Amino acid sequence: MNEVEKVHCLIIGSGPAGYTAAIYASRANLKPVLYQGMQPGGQLTITTDVENYPGYPNGVMGPQMMVDFEQQAQRMGADIRWGMATKVDFSARPFKVEIDEEKWMEADSVIIATGASAKWLGLESEQRLNGHGVSACAVCDGFFFKNQEVMIVGAGDTACEEALYLSKLCTTVHMIVRREEMRASKVMQARVLKTPNIKVYWNSETLEVMGENKVDSVKILNSKTNETTVVPVKAFFVAIGHQPNSGLLKGILDMDDQGYLITQPGSTRTNVEGVFACGDVQDKIYRQAVSAAGTGCMAALDAERYLGALEMH
Ligand code: NDP
């Protein structure tokens, strides 16, 4: 072990959860150090307009919002650094976190805010039109396609929930399901199937998202009949699941079978006392910037309480 730096509160991750934790922890004088990770600002940096975050009456661009969060945290005194956590050792206090495979941090408390990443189909056209009609978040971007035809791919609870959300805004929702059944819970499936403006395409696969600078149609293939169809739509939503960024913590923190960290209900406490988790890495249900920020606040308050109790002993 080379260089070691000791801190009170170490925050890993820089989305709304991490930055909010940094704002609260700074104001509580915990002198937090935050490492931003591979994608500073997190998933919001790959969205465009954000219109559902309270406090921005005219909306805001996702990347700008994350700059605002970062600057606010810095103004409160948070030490924000570029770098990735590459290894952790939570077996004893102080906790140890390796950064960029070269330096170790020691921390009395750690807040995990590493987020989740949307899964993509992996098509070149999907990547090219990302942010121009291709989106992995219907709740974020559906509004921009009000009264238009849209497509969604996926057949889990998220896809069903998002298809239902879109059905209230859009004229027709074309839903692409790769098998002849859905993975979603029966109740969600039933809701989708009885919604008149959701059209389900079973046994179907997306071949290409088409359009010059924005989506204008999608080519799909029915794997049973081998028939290809081009469906004119203005947006293509991908809802095939998320991957929580928790690989680093496998075998160290409790997680569910999909890798989401488990926190004690009503708190951000993990199974390791002094280690807290907030934002999408522990939330597979809501996944909103505002709910992530809310749990970031909770994590800082939980850490403050924990550190306060430590000092009393
Ligand atoms: P899931 O992993 O449950 O579902 C992913 C869906 O995407 C599956 O239908 C899968 O198809 C499909 N899929 C995966 N890869 C591809 C691909 N390359 N091409 C086409 N389709 C693909 O993810 P969700 O995000 O829906 O849900 C995650 C968890 O969160 C679940 O446990 C869910 O129950 C929960 N959840 C609960 C909610 C609630 O209770 N209100 C709301 C949202 C989520 P296939 O079935 O063929 O594998």
Residues whose N, C-alpha, C, O or C-beta is under 5 A from the ligand:
A	BS01	NDP	L121 G154 A155 G156 D157 T158 A159 R178 R179 R183 A239 I240 G241 H242 K284 I285
